[in-house]
Amino acid sequence: MYQTLVRKEVMGILGKEVGSFLDKFLTPIEKIWQPSDYLPDPSSEDFRHDLEEIQTFAREMPYDLFVTLIGDCITEEALPSYESWLMGVEGVDQEEKQVGWASWVRAWTAEENRHGDLLSKYLYLCGRVNMREVEVTTQYLINDGFDLGTSMDPYRNFVYTSFQETATNISHRRVGTLAKQSGNGKLAKMCGVIAADEARHAKAYKHFVAKILEIDPSEMILAFEDMMRKKIVMPAHMMRQSGQKAGELWGHFSDAAQRCMVYTGQDYINILKDLLDEWKIEHVKGLNEKAEKAQEYLMKLPSRLQKITDRISTPDLQFQFNWVKS
């Protein structure tokens, strides 16, 4: 069990720098993009043309890619779960009297909230989506909750967010790239600006871990090892649709993302490698004996995962999602 007092002390030390974190990694509200910047204006004379363009390209999107776009939107729309989870992390004081970790969680949430708003409105306009079924899945996802394997430990949560924000950056960026290749410039721009946000957020959480490694290296390494032994699960791993049990849809969604090469098992390994390099795990000094063993485990893990991934095949059969109109 982690030592609550130590965690709180470290979070307190870093909490004094939250003001600088906000300035460095987030964008002022008056300057950052908003969903309406990328959506057609209903009051414009060009609205009908823009709407027809969106619907034409949506009809032409390959099924797996389109399903992945919808699943990414649902993941973003379940944001209330993520904020409430992070607000309960050790060292986050919701009743803070000055700028602190709760300020970060609120500001990060405010930026993330725009992602679901943009994609949801795009999907509503595109005419190919059964929005009620999408909304049902979103409500289930928030209602069912999730278990990320982090407990309320800030170290584990920062490892998780470093990994997950990087993964969402990859997913949104790839959807945008594939959309652009088919001439769908509007969707490409939407996914591009969302991916850029995720990249900034990933950079922030990776920075937090790097700072903790300077202050409490052994415990940080042990937290990293624990998260990787459990395996990082995506926040929508409890995804379901009408008539299903919690989590029953996730495997089908993952297969679709793998088939269209938006997010793959290889990406998981590559993110792990990047984190090991980013945090210079191999060269961290001053570790206790248990942490040294964890360090060794982490450095060998990519090659172990590669052997497993190379043997796994993705099902070719497409699953029929209730989200897509027949």
Disulfide bonds with the S-S distance in Angstrom:
none
